[in-house]
Amino acid sequence: MAKALDLEEQEQLDQIKHFWRTWGNLISWVLIAVLGSYAAWNAYQYWERTQAVKAAALYDEVERAVASGEVSRVERSLADMKDKFGSTQFAQQSALLAAKSLHAQGKSDAARDALAWVASGASDKAYRDIARLRLAALQLDAKAYDDALKQLGMEFTPAMAGLAADLRGDVLQAKGQTAEAILAYQQAWQKLADTPDYQRLVQAKLNALGIDPDAAAVSETAK
């Protein structure tokens, strides 16, 4: 019996050896890949946390620069943020904050540059849309109407689409294109149904142009 058991164990051992010779390298490489990926993921998570902490600290510096009112300090801190942490949301927030300060200090070109940077490269659509709206508003102030319309013609999230249509109406009205402005205001009025206070402002613009959006909506429904 002991001899038979030894033979059975030997056969099992031979099978294990054969399996390992056949699949051992593959199993080893798979394990190395899995463990390596896990280690890399942990390292990346650590790096992201570290970057977030550093970016938050630099954002505080941008806030202090804005509070100081020193244009050169604002520009320098924003440049540092863009250079070191340009892919983070802190950088996008910093650019929006700096743009507001720069515009207030009369540095409109620098403000537009900061907003354009966010508008063209923000990973967060909300920040992107805010930047586009603010940039278009500055372009409207500068009478760069075509540039403003280009910004406002881009894709906006549903939450911002009504505001974009309203501002597009303002730009078209400034260009003297009243008929097109009315269409833009009507679109804005419809898209802002969930924000009645803002919708009333758009309605006032339409009323000033001789249009009653409520009546137009009833007429459209009747058709």
C-alpha positions as CSV (number, residue, x, y, z in Angstrom):
1,M,0.0,0.0,0.0
2,A,2.8,2.4,0.9
3,K,4.5,1.6,-2.4
4,A,1.3,2.3,-4.3
5,L,0.9,5.6,-2.5
6,D,4.4,6.6,-3.2
7,L,3.8,5.9,-6.9
8,E,0.6,8.0,-6.9
9,E,2.4,10.9,-5.2
10,Q,5.3,10.6,-7.7
11,E,2.8,10.7,-10.6
12,Q,1.1,13.8,-9.1
13,L,4.6,15.4,-8.6
14,D,5.5,14.7,-12.2
15,Q,2.2,16.3,-13.4
16,I,3.0,19.4,-11.4
17,K,6.5,19.6,-12.8
18,H,5.1,19.1,-16.4
19,F,2.5,21.8,-15.8
20,W,5.1,24.2,-14.4
21,R,7.5,23.6,-17.3
22,T,4.6,24.3,-19.7
23,W,3.0,27.3,-18.0
24,G,5.5,28.5,-15.4
25,N,7.0,31.3,-17.4
26,L,3.6,32.6,-18.5
27,I,2.2,32.5,-14.9
28,S,5.3,34.3,-13.7
29,W,5.0,37.1,-16.3
30,V,1.3,37.4,-15.5
31,L,2.0,37.7,-11.8
32,I,4.8,40.3,-12.5
33,A,2.4,42.3,-14.7
34,V,-0.4,42.2,-12.2
35,L,1.8,43.1,-9.3
36,G,3.6,45.7,-11.3
37,S,0.3,47.3,-12.4
38,Y,-0.9,47.4,-8.8
39,A,2.4,49.0,-7.6
40,A,2.2,51.5,-10.5
41,W,-1.5,52.3,-9.6
42,N,-0.5,52.9,-6.0
43,A,2.4,55.1,-7.0
44,Y,0.1,57.1,-9.4
45,Q,-2.5,57.6,-6.6
46,Y,0.3,58.8,-4.3
47,W,1.6,61.1,-7.0
48,E,-1.9,62.5,-7.7
49,R,-2.5,63.2,-4.0
50,T,0.9,64.9,-3.7
51,Q,0.2,67.0,-6.8
52,A,-3.2,68.0,-5.4
53,V,-1.7,69.2,-2.2
54,K,1.0,71.2,-4.0
55,A,-1.5,72.6,-6.4
56,A,-3.8,73.6,-3.5
57,A,-0.9,75.4,-1.9
58,L,-0.1,77.3,-5.1
59,Y,-3.8,78.2,-5.5
60,D,-3.7,79.8,-2.1
61,E,-0.8,81.9,-3.5
62,V,-2.9,83.0,-6.5
63,E,-5.6,84.0,-4.1
64,R,-3.2,86.0,-2.0
65,A,-1.8,87.6,-5.1
66,V,-5.3,88.6,-6.2
67,A,-6.1,90.0,-2.8
68,S,-2.9,92.1,-2.9
69,G,-3.9,93.7,-6.2
70,E,-0.4,93.5,-7.6
71,V,-0.7,92.7,-11.3
72,S,2.8,91.3,-11.7
73,R,2.3,89.0,-8.7
74,V,-1.0,87.7,-10.1
75,E,0.6,87.1,-13.5
76,R,3.6,85.4,-12.0
77,S,1.6,83.1,-9.7
78,L,-0.8,82.1,-12.5
79,A,2.2,81.3,-14.8
80,D,3.6,79.1,-12.1
81,M,0.3,77.3,-11.7
82,K,-0.1,76.7,-15.4
83,D,3.5,75.6,-15.7
84,K,3.5,73.2,-12.8
85,F,-0.1,72.0,-12.4
86,G,-1.7,73.0,-15.7
87,S,-3.8,69.8,-15.9
88,T,-5.5,70.2,-12.5
89,Q,-8.8,71.9,-11.7
90,F,-6.9,74.2,-9.3
91,A,-5.1,75.7,-12.4
92,Q,-8.5,76.3,-14.1
93,Q,-9.9,77.9,-11.0
94,S,-6.7,80.0,-10.7
95,A,-7.0,81.3,-14.3
96,L,-10.7,82.2,-13.8
97,L,-9.8,84.1,-10.6
98,A,-6.8,85.8,-12.1
99,A,-8.7,86.8,-15.2
100,K,-11.3,88.6,-13.1
101,S,-8.6,90.4,-11.2
102,L,-6.6,91.3,-14.3
103,H,-9.6,92.7,-16.0
104,A,-10.4,94.8,-12.9
105,Q,-6.9,96.2,-13.0
106,G,-7.2,97.2,-16.7
107,K,-5.2,94.3,-18.1
108,S,-7.9,93.1,-20.5
109,D,-5.5,91.4,-22.9
110,A,-4.0,89.3,-20.1
111,A,-7.5,88.5,-18.8
112,R,-8.6,87.3,-22.2
113,D,-5.5,85.2,-22.5
114,A,-6.2,83.5,-19.2
115,L,-9.8,82.8,-20.1
116,A,-8.8,81.6,-23.5
117,W,-6.5,79.1,-21.9
118,V,-9.3,77.7,-19.8
119,A,-11.8,77.8,-22.6
120,S,-9.6,75.8,-24.9
121,G,-8.1,73.2,-22.5
122,A,-10.2,72.7,-19.4
123,S,-11.0,69.1,-18.6
124,D,-14.0,70.2,-16.6
125,K,-16.8,71.3,-18.9
126,A,-18.3,73.6,-16.3
127,Y,-15.0,75.6,-16.0
128,R,-14.7,75.5,-19.8
129,D,-18.2,77.0,-20.3
130,I,-17.7,79.7,-17.6
131,A,-14.5,80.7,-19.4
132,R,-16.1,80.9,-22.8
133,L,-19.0,83.0,-21.4
134,R,-16.6,85.4,-19.7
135,L,-14.2,85.6,-22.6
136,A,-17.1,86.3,-25.0
137,A,-18.3,89.1,-22.6
138,L,-14.9,90.7,-22.7
139,Q,-14.7,90.4,-26.4
140,L,-18.2,92.1,-26.6
141,D,-16.8,94.9,-24.5
142,A,-13.8,95.2,-26.8
143,K,-16.2,95.2,-29.9
144,A,-14.6,92.0,-31.1
145,Y,-18.0,90.8,-32.1
146,D,-16.9,88.0,-34.5
147,D,-14.5,86.6,-31.9
148,A,-17.3,86.6,-29.3
149,L,-19.7,84.9,-31.7
150,K,-17.1,82.2,-32.4
151,Q,-16.8,81.4,-28.7
152,L,-20.6,81.4,-28.3
153,G,-21.0,79.2,-31.3
154,M,-19.2,76.3,-29.6
155,E,-20.8,73.5,-27.7
156,F,-22.1,74.3,-24.2
157,T,-23.6,72.1,-21.5
158,P,-27.4,72.3,-21.2
159,A,-27.0,74.2,-17.9
160,M,-25.0,77.0,-19.7
161,A,-26.7,76.9,-23.2
162,G,-29.3,79.4,-22.2
163,L,-26.8,81.9,-20.9
164,A,-24.7,81.5,-24.1
165,A,-27.8,82.1,-26.3
166,D,-28.6,85.3,-24.3
167,L,-25.1,86.6,-24.6
168,R,-25.1,85.8,-28.3
169,G,-28.2,87.9,-28.6
170,D,-26.4,90.8,-27.0
171,V,-23.5,90.5,-29.4
172,L,-25.8,90.3,-32.4
173,Q,-27.8,93.3,-31.2
174,A,-24.5,95.2,-30.8
175,K,-23.7,94.3,-34.4
176,G,-27.0,95.7,-35.5
177,Q,-28.4,92.3,-36.5
178,T,-31.7,92.7,-34.7
179,A,-33.5,89.8,-36.4
180,E,-30.8,87.4,-35.5
181,A,-30.6,88.8,-32.0
182,I,-34.3,88.1,-31.5
183,L,-33.9,84.5,-32.5
184,A,-31.0,84.1,-30.1
185,Y,-33.0,85.7,-27.3
186,Q,-36.0,83.5,-28.0
187,Q,-33.7,80.4,-27.8
188,A,-32.4,81.7,-24.5
189,W,-35.9,82.4,-23.2
190,Q,-36.8,78.8,-23.9
191,K,-33.7,77.3,-22.5
192,L,-33.9,79.3,-19.3
193,A,-37.3,78.0,-18.3
194,D,-35.9,76.5,-15.1
195,T,-34.4,79.8,-14.0
196,P,-37.4,82.2,-14.1
197,D,-35.5,85.2,-12.7
198,Y,-33.0,85.1,-15.6
199,Q,-35.7,84.3,-18.1
200,R,-37.5,87.5,-17.1
201,L,-34.4,89.5,-18.0
202,V,-34.3,87.9,-21.4
203,Q,-38.0,88.6,-21.8
204,A,-37.4,92.2,-21.0
205,K,-34.9,92.3,-23.9
206,L,-37.4,90.8,-26.2
207,N,-40.1,93.1,-25.1
208,A,-37.8,96.1,-25.8
209,L,-37.5,94.7,-29.4
210,G,-41.3,94.4,-29.7
211,I,-41.5,90.7,-29.1
212,D,-43.8,88.9,-26.6
213,P,-42.2,85.5,-26.0
214,D,-45.3,84.1,-24.3
215,A,-47.5,85.0,-27.3
216,A,-44.9,83.6,-29.7
217,A,-44.8,80.4,-27.7
218,V,-48.6,80.1,-27.8
219,S,-48.6,80.8,-31.6
220,E,-45.9,78.1,-32.2
221,T,-47.9,75.6,-30.1
222,A,-51.0,76.3,-32.1
223,K,-49.2,75.6,-35.3
